[in-house]
């Protein structure tokens, strides 16, 4: 199938992520509303076992996921690449000091087919920023690789309390279309 942005999708990768998170007993999802995560957000909202927490800033999500872990639940932070810059200090300090797992699902912007020049700098910097902060990264460009990458990074995060991120490329997610 083709999405509005022209990306060809033959695998239901948002459904694959939802099923993977459910199988991993993830209970809390912190997110900033994002078109790239829209279908995944809808699937998680429809799942009574998951608590969706909309955020005003991505940085709040780091604290929410830490609180979930301290309360005995697994959490995930969903955002787009432009939000990584908003939570650098929280990722760098809280994850190290408190040693809790942080799993982030990040839709990339500023890449393939981007129509908004404001998204390019942080999209380009995101992998390097996360690497500098000690975050383990898996980048996914193909829908059929999403579930495996999410499962692998979740296992690493939850078993070793290592901050991990799955970068969902703009080629996978699709470039946003802006009307004149």
C-alpha positions in Angstrom: 0.0 0.0 0.0 1.1 3.6 -0.5 0.7 6.2 2.2 0.0 9.9 1.6 3.7 10.6 1.5 4.4 8.1 -1.2 6.3 5.5 0.9 5.4 2.0 -0.1 4.3 -0.1 2.9 3.8 -3.9 2.6 4.3 -4.7 6.3 2.2 -3.2 9.1 5.2 -1.9 11.1 3.1 0.1 13.6 1.1 -3.0 14.3 4.3 -5.0 14.7 5.6 -2.4 17.2 2.4 -2.5 19.2 2.4 -6.3 19.3 6.0 -6.3 20.4 5.4 -3.8 23.2 2.4 -5.8 24.4 4.4 -9.0 24.4 7.1 -7.3 26.4 4.5 -6.2 29.0 5.1 -2.5 28.3 2.4 -0.6 30.3 3.2 3.1 30.0 3.7 5.0 26.8 4.9 8.6 27.0 4.6 10.5 23.8 4.5 13.9 22.1 1.8 13.7 19.4 3.5 13.0 16.1 2.1 12.1 12.7 4.9 9.5 12.2 3.7 7.6 15.3 -0.1 8.3 14.7 -1.2 4.8 13.9 1.0 3.3 16.7 -0.5 5.9 19.2 -4.0 4.8 18.1 -3.2 1.1 18.6 -1.7 1.7 22.0 -4.6 3.9 23.0 -7.0 1.1 22.1 -5.1 -1.3 24.2 -6.5 -1.3 27.8 -3.3 -2.8 29.2 -1.4 0.3 28.1 -1.5 3.8 29.7 -0.9 6.5 27.2 0.5 9.8 28.6 0.7 12.7 26.2 3.5 15.1 27.0 4.1 18.8 26.4 7.8 18.2 26.1 9.9 15.1 25.4 12.0 15.7 28.5 8.9 15.0 30.7 8.9 11.5 29.1 12.3 10.6 30.5 11.0 11.2 34.0 7.7 9.4 33.3 9.5 6.3 32.1 11.8 6.4 35.1 8.8 6.6 37.4 7.2 3.7 35.6 10.3 1.6 36.2 10.4 2.5 39.9 6.7 1.6 40.1 7.4 -1.8 38.7 6.2 -1.2 35.1 7.9 -0.9 31.8 7.6 2.2 29.8 8.5 3.6 26.4 9.1 7.2 25.2 7.9 8.0 21.6 9.0 11.1 19.9 10.3 12.5 16.6 14.0 13.4 16.1 13.4 17.1 16.7 12.4 16.2 20.3 15.8 14.6 21.1 17.3 18.0 21.6 14.7 18.8 24.2 15.7 16.0 26.5 19.5 15.8 26.2 20.1 16.7 29.9 17.5 14.3 31.2 18.9 11.4 29.1 22.5 12.3 30.1 21.9 12.7 33.8 18.8 10.8 35.0 19.5 7.6 33.2 23.1 7.4 34.6 22.3 8.5 38.1 19.2 6.4 38.5 20.3 3.5 36.3 16.8 2.7 34.8 16.1 1.4 31.3 15.0 4.0 28.7 13.6 2.7 25.5 12.9 5.4 22.9 11.1 5.0 19.6 12.1 8.0 17.4 10.6 8.9 14.1 13.2 10.6 12.0 12.8 13.9 10.3 15.1 16.0 8.1 15.9 13.0 5.9 14.5 11.5 2.7 11.9 13.7 1.1 11.8 16.3 4.0 9.8 19.4 3.1 10.6 21.4 6.2 14.1 22.9 6.4 13.8 23.4 10.2 13.8 19.6 10.7 17.1 19.0 8.9 19.6 20.0 11.5 18.3 17.9 14.4 17.4 15.0 12.1 21.0 15.0 11.0 22.4 15.4 14.5 20.1 12.9 16.3 22.3 9.7 15.9 25.5 11.5 17.0 23.8 13.2 19.9 22.3 9.9 21.2 25.7 8.2 20.7 27.5 10.9 22.6 25.0 10.4 25.5 25.8 6.7 25.6 22.5 5.6 24.0 22.5 2.3 22.1 21.0 2.9 18.6 19.3 0.7 16.1 18.2 2.4 12.8 15.4 0.9 10.8 14.8 1.6 7.1 12.7 -1.4 6.2 9.2 -2.3 7.6 10.1 -5.9 7.9 13.0 -5.1 10.3 11.0 -3.0 12.8 9.7 -5.7 15.1 13.1 -7.4 15.5 14.8 -4.1 16.2 12.3 -3.0 18.8 12.4 -6.4 20.5 16.3 -6.4 20.5 16.6 -2.9 21.8 13.9 -3.5 24.4 15.7 -6.6 25.7 18.9 -4.6 25.9 17.2 -1.7 27.7 15.2 -3.7 30.2 17.9 -6.3 31.0 20.9 -4.0 31.3 19.2 -0.7 32.2 20.9 0.8 29.2 19.3 3.7 27.4 18.3 2.5 23.9 16.7 4.1 20.8 15.1 2.7 17.7 15.4 5.3 14.9 12.5 4.8 12.5 13.8 6.4 9.3 11.9 8.9 7.3 12.0 6.6 4.3 10.1 4.1 6.5 7.7 6.6 8.1 7.2 8.7 5.0 7.9 12.3 4.4 5.2 14.8 5.4 3.4 16.6 2.7 2.9 20.3 3.1 0.3 22.1 1.0 1.0 25.6 -0.3 
